[in-house]
Amino acid sequence: MAIGDIVNGVSAVSTALQFQPAIGVSICLTSVSNYNSWIRINDGTNSALCAGLGTLTVGTNMNTKIMIDNSVYLYIDSSSGQSSHYTGIQIA
């Protein structure tokens, strides 16, 4: 991959989604979505809630600018009966 490349991913239904770029790669996430679950930023030990709806039965689509790399990355909890996704651009 190279700077400027688009990255995206979609989870299987009812499955958690983790996106941890390779060492030396930085990504600017521009959109993240989920359904009745939490969007987190994780460092392998600690996890911060970024957005989400917990047990509410509605979806969240977050147009954003979240910078992640190999040490601080994206984790979306499993969604009951739905998929989650992310889209972004490689910046380093």
C-alpha positions in Angstrom: 0.0 0.0 0.0 1.0 3.6 -0.5 0.1 7.0 0.8 -3.2 8.1 -0.6 -4.6 4.6 -1.0 -8.1 4.0 0.1 -8.6 1.4 2.9 -11.9 -0.1 4.0 -13.4 -3.2 5.6 -16.7 -4.7 6.5 -17.3 -7.2 9.3 -19.2 -10.5 9.0 -22.7 -10.2 10.5 -22.7 -10.3 14.4 -18.8 -10.2 14.4 -16.5 -7.7 16.0 -14.2 -5.7 13.7 -10.6 -4.7 14.4 -8.4 -2.7 12.1 -4.8 -2.4 13.1 -2.6 -1.1 10.3 0.9 -2.5 9.8 3.9 -1.1 11.6 4.9 2.3 10.0 1.4 2.8 8.4 -0.9 5.6 9.5 -4.6 5.8 8.4 -7.1 8.7 8.6 -10.5 7.1 9.1 -13.2 9.1 7.3 -16.3 7.0 8.0 -17.1 4.3 10.5 -20.5 2.7 11.0 -22.1 0.1 13.3 -25.4 -1.1 14.6 -26.2 -1.2 18.4 -22.5 -1.6 19.4 -19.5 0.5 20.5 -16.8 2.1 18.3 -13.5 2.1 20.2 -10.0 3.3 19.9 -7.7 0.7 21.4 -4.0 0.5 22.3 -3.9 -3.2 23.2 -4.4 -2.6 26.9 -6.8 0.4 27.2 -9.9 1.0 25.2 -11.7 4.4 24.8 -15.3 4.7 23.6 -15.3 6.8 20.5 -19.0 6.5 19.6 -21.8 4.0 19.7 -25.2 3.2 20.9 -24.7 0.3 23.3 -27.9 -1.7 23.4 -30.1 0.7 21.4 -31.5 -0.9 18.2 -30.4 1.8 15.7 -27.3 2.3 13.7 -24.5 4.9 13.8 -22.7 6.3 10.8 -19.9 8.5 11.9 -18.2 10.8 9.3 -15.0 11.7 11.1 -11.3 12.2 11.0 -9.7 9.6 13.3 -6.0 8.9 13.0 -4.9 5.4 13.7 -1.7 3.4 13.4 -0.2 0.1 14.7 -0.1 1.2 18.3 -3.6 3.0 18.5 -6.2 1.3 16.3 -9.9 0.8 15.6 -12.1 -1.8 17.3 -15.8 -2.2 16.9 -17.8 -4.5 19.2 -19.9 -7.2 17.6 -23.3 -6.0 16.4 -26.4 -8.2 16.9 -27.5 -9.3 13.4 -25.6 -6.6 11.6 -22.2 -5.7 10.1 -19.9 -2.8 10.8 -17.6 -1.0 8.4 -14.7 1.6 8.2 -13.3 3.6 5.3 -10.2 5.8 5.3 -7.1 7.0 3.5 -3.4 6.0 4.1 -1.5 9.1 5.2 1.9 7.6 6.1 
